[in-house]
Amino acid sequence: MAPATRVLIAELAGVGRDYPLSIEKLCPVLSFYVVADWREGCERCKQILRYGGMGHTMAIHSRNDDIILQFGLKKPAFRIVVNTPTTLGSIGLTTGLDPSMTLGCGGYGGNITSDNISPKHLLNIKRLAYETTPVATLRPVASATGSAGTGQAAPPGLPRAPAPPRPPGGVPAASLARRIDEFLASRGYTAPRGPATAPGTSPAPSSNPAPVPAAAAAKPDPVVEKPTDFVCEDDVRQAMRQNRKILVGDRTIVTPAARDLAEQHRIFVQAGWPR
């Protein structure tokens, strides 16, 4: 970089939604943090990675090999470049990494690999695999009793005696009916049970029909959901843990890591589309 080069730097005090520049920006602005020591810097880097994209890339500039090792061991990133520009080092231009513009994020980011994707990942390799460990050496010898009552060793491969049939069983009708009533009652559906009828007959019509639940009689106006304004990777992971969807619209800002993870697990629902 030329000595006269000027850049835009934004000093930040935290990471997250309240600090929009703490995530990948794709614009000529650099975020800047001041910390007390390298340990605090280490924790700050982990916060940024968790918010912006686990498993991707980070860089460290230091002459202390122990600090470099600590950063390498404790960061949730699979590409940690040392004393070189992050962008150029991660794609292999200034380092020994495989030259690539597609960088895997491994298990941290929900990817199948943590490598720099190269032609070796596109090869289909056929393998002819010969047996190296015979099956007989892997199977324990079972013990069987002969017809005369003497202990005999069963030869390998002897089929086992079939298991005795399980006795017929099931849930009693009265217990099943009670469970159904309890479930319906928990949803607000309660109705008096009439007298039991004999099998094969129809119950007599009742002059007092079961009351219609209030929820079914008067349906409230549907609640109009508003698309979320911003989605990061952590939002998608929370939705996955809670088994719910995220409603997004045309103006929703979605980070690249969040979009990849959400598309993989079908988390997003587009506003205005039929569900």
Sequence and secondary structure as in RCSB ss.txt:
>XXXX:A:sequence
MAPATRVLIAELAGVGRDYPLSIEKLCPVLSFYVVADWREGCERCKQILRYGGMGHTMAIHSRNDDIILQFGLKK
PAFRIVVNTPTTLGSIGLTTGLDPSMTLGCGGYGGNITSDNISPKHLLNIKRLAYETTPVATLRPVASATGSAGT
GQAAPPGLPRAPAPPRPPGGVPAASLARRIDEFLASRGYTAPRGPATAPGTSPAPSSNPAPVPAAAAAKPDPVVE
KPTDFVCEDDVRQAMRQNRKILVGDRTIVTPAARDLAEQHRIFVQAGWPR
>XXXX:A:secstr
  TT   EEEE S  BTTBGGGS   SSEEEE   SSHHHHHHHHHHHHHHH TEEEEEE  S HHHHHHHHHHS
SEEEEEESS HHHHHTTSSSSS   S B  TGGGT S  SB  GGGG         SS GGGTS   EEE TTS 
EEE  TT               HHHHHHHHHHHHHHTT          TT      SS     HHHHS       
   SEE HHHHHHHHHHT  EEE TT EE HHHHHHHHHHT EEETTS  
